């Protein structure tokens, strides 16, 4: 598993420094998108209710609560990683794990695929695996520490999931190389 020759943006020598913190570079865009969807729903509900002549203050408040719930559901998890740790913060929950002491990496299937990480202290964090695929600096930091945990005998479950994720990252890297070189059709 080699990750040091990644040519995608954000994988320069600066992002691989030990004290450097890697963050999800698409988080702000995804946050704006979820906010726009919530506001659009609110405006649409208020406009339809107003056009029907049934808009009252309590119905407007109800539509506001519904738009706020949509925002909570759509709001992306903010993922950051440094040497030996990975943190995932959402509106509802926070999780921080020691990635150099990982004992379990599981993938949950369902409506949204999640990567559940657990360290030796019992701390858990849940992230979308696409965040690691789309952010080379995060992947590099996570992969280095996961290899350390495996080498030190901590990682008991999830080597298959990590291997699958590494293949996805390698595939995304190959596509990026083809796109940059102009060979992608």
Buried (B, 14 or more C-beta within 10 A) or exposed (E): EEBEEBEBEBBEEEBBEEEBBBBBBBBEEBBEBBBEBBEEBBEEBBEEBEEEEEBEEEBBEEBBEBBEEBBEEBBBBBBBBBBBBBBBBBBEEEBBBBBBBBBBBBBEEEEEEBBBBBBBEEBBBBBBBBBBBBBBBBBBBBBBBBBBBBEEEBBBEBEEBBEEBBEBBBEBBEEBBEEEEEEEE
